[in-house]
Amino acid sequence: MAYSEDHIALAAEYALGTLDADERAQVETMMAVDTEFTAIVHAWEYRLGVLNQMVGSVEPRPIVWENIKAAIGHSTGQQAPLALHEAPPPSPPPTEPVAEPVVAQAPPAVETPAAVEAPPAAAPPTAVDNSNVIQLTGRVRRLRSVASIATALAAALVGMLAVQVYRPELLPDALRPKPRIQTVEVKTPAPSPVPSAQYVALLQRDAGSPAFILTVDAATKNFTVRKVGTDAEPGKSFELWLISDKLPQPRSLGVIGGSDFTARPVLADYDAGTINAATYAVTVEQAGGSPSGKPTSTPIYTGKLIETVPAAAPR
């Protein structure tokens, strides 16, 4: 059976002998019907019996016994003497003569009053059970001690936090807060692209109408071929070539597709001077372009680059 703290405290106080008559009767009744509770009481008696052996006998002061005797009406002082009532005086003799002598009668015997009864002894003061008061006082003291310790710890903690925030250099190295390194990424808007120079070449035959328009971006070196008014014969392809004095032979820039626009990035392999001064030519090759990497026919459309849009100066 599980016992509450009140039951265990009741068993301990029974072993100490601090219970009143009703509480002791309650504990003895429980011990009579519950062996486990009896074992708890015996355990407390065993534990507290050692404490009783550790305390020697103490002789009370003489004033204690004097107070006890005075309380029960048996003090060592002598009792006050009993006061007796005095007998009344005898009646006076008659003044008139009488014929016959009258024998004077003795005055009636005065009954001695009984001894005055002594006042009843004062009832002993009722013993006051202060065990609960002592227990509550102890608990209050413990609670006050715990509250004082908690208050001191809280104050110390607040003080340490304040020192860490405002004056961390006063603390030992082990208690100083570690420096926090925070990386802030600042994104700046990308600069507006600077317009690059644009070059255009009209690829035509004998100053006639242009067949192709070649556009080159100076910054990216990408080019775009715009087919204007000519189509390759069936089984044939137009191929674009770069011809420069700096190169030993013409370099192929690829086959011009069948759509209106063909874009290539192959000019990135050449420097700006070669690109701007070169001659661009178109030859008619077999389908898919020249297999040898060299033109197999005479160019039919040629042209040179002209700057149409100048490069903008950087801000």
Secondary structure in CASP SS format (residue, H / E / C, confidence):
PFRMAT SS
TARGET T0000
AUTHOR 0000-0000-0000
METHOD secondary structure of the structure
MODEL  1
M C 1.00
A C 1.00
Y C 1.00
S C 1.00
E H 1.00
D H 1.00
H H 1.00
I H 1.00
A H 1.00
L H 1.00
A H 1.00
A H 1.00
E H 1.00
Y H 1.00
A H 1.00
L H 1.00
G C 1.00
T C 1.00
L C 1.00
D C 1.00
A H 1.00
D H 1.00
E H 1.00
R H 1.00
A H 1.00
Q H 1.00
V H 1.00
E H 1.00
T H 1.00
M H 1.00
M H 1.00
A H 1.00
V H 1.00
D C 1.00
T H 1.00
E H 1.00
F H 1.00
T H 1.00
A H 1.00
I H 1.00
V H 1.00
H H 1.00
A H 1.00
W H 1.00
E H 1.00
Y H 1.00
R H 1.00
L H 1.00
G H 1.00
V H 1.00
L H 1.00
N H 1.00
Q H 1.00
M H 1.00
V C 1.00
G C 1.00
S C 1.00
V C 1.00
E C 1.00
P C 1.00
R C 1.00
P H 1.00
I H 1.00
V H 1.00
W H 1.00
E H 1.00
N H 1.00
I H 1.00
K H 1.00
A H 1.00
A H 1.00
I H 1.00
G C 1.00
H C 1.00
S C 1.00
T C 1.00
G C 1.00
Q C 1.00
Q C 1.00
A C 1.00
P C 1.00
L C 1.00
A C 1.00
L C 1.00
H C 1.00
E C 1.00
A C 1.00
P C 1.00
P C 1.00
P C 1.00
S C 1.00
P C 1.00
P C 1.00
P C 1.00
T C 1.00
E C 1.00
P C 1.00
V C 1.00
A C 1.00
E C 1.00
P C 1.00
V C 1.00
V C 1.00
A C 1.00
Q C 1.00
A C 1.00
P C 1.00
P C 1.00
A C 1.00
V C 1.00
E C 1.00
T C 1.00
P C 1.00
A C 1.00
A C 1.00
V C 1.00
E C 1.00
A C 1.00
P C 1.00
P C 1.00
A C 1.00
A C 1.00
A C 1.00
P C 1.00
P C 1.00
T C 1.00
A C 1.00
V C 1.00
D C 1.00
N C 1.00
S H 1.00
N H 1.00
V H 1.00
I H 1.00
Q H 1.00
L H 1.00
T H 1.00
G H 1.00
R H 1.00
V H 1.00
R H 1.00
R H 1.00
L H 1.00
R H 1.00
S H 1.00
V H 1.00
A H 1.00
S H 1.00
I H 1.00
A H 1.00
T H 1.00
A H 1.00
L H 1.00
A H 1.00
A H 1.00
A H 1.00
L H 1.00
V H 1.00
G H 1.00
M H 1.00
L H 1.00
A H 1.00
V H 1.00
Q H 1.00
V H 1.00
Y H 1.00
R C 1.00
P H 1.00
E H 1.00
L H 1.00
L C 1.00
P C 1.00
D C 1.00
A C 1.00
L C 1.00
R C 1.00
P C 1.00
K C 1.00
P C 1.00
R C 1.00
I C 1.00
Q C 1.00
T C 1.00
V C 1.00
E C 1.00
V C 1.00
K C 1.00
T C 1.00
P C 1.00
A C 1.00
P C 1.00
S C 1.00
P C 1.00
V C 1.00
P C 1.00
S C 1.00
A C 1.00
Q E 1.00
Y E 1.00
V E 1.00
A E 1.00
L E 1.00
L E 1.00
Q E 1.00
R C 1.00
D C 1.00
A C 1.00
G C 1.00
S C 1.00
P E 1.00
A E 1.00
F E 1.00
I E 1.00
L E 1.00
T E 1.00
V E 1.00
D E 1.00
A C 1.00
A C 1.00
T C 1.00
K C 1.00
N C 1.00
F E 1.00
T E 1.00
V E 1.00
R E 1.00
K E 1.00
V C 1.00
G C 1.00
T C 1.00
D C 1.00
A C 1.00
E C 1.00
P C 1.00
G C 1.00
K E 1.00
S E 1.00
F E 1.00
E E 1.00
L E 1.00
W E 1.00
L E 1.00
I E 1.00
S C 1.00
D C 1.00
K C 1.00
L C 1.00
P C 1.00
Q C 1.00
P C 1.00
R E 1.00
S E 1.00
L E 1.00
G E 1.00
V E 1.00
I E 1.00
G C 1.00
G C 1.00
S C 1.00
D C 1.00
F E 1.00
T E 1.00
A E 1.00
R E 1.00
P C 1.00
V H 1.00
L H 1.00
A H 1.00
D H 1.00
Y C 1.00
D C 1.00
A H 1.00
G H 1.00
T H 1.00
I H 1.00
N H 1.00
A H 1.00
A C 1.00
T E 1.00
Y E 1.00
A E 1.00
V E 1.00
T E 1.00
V E 1.00
E E 1.00
Q E 1.00
A C 1.00
G C 1.00
G C 1.00
S C 1.00
P C 1.00
S C 1.00
G C 1.00
K C 1.00
P C 1.00
T C 1.00
S C 1.00
T C 1.00
P C 1.00
I C 1.00
Y E 1.00
T E 1.00
G E 1.00
K E 1.00
L C 1.00
I E 1.00
E E 1.00
T E 1.00
V E 1.00
P C 1.00
A C 1.00
A C 1.00
A C 1.00
P C 1.00
R C 1.00
END
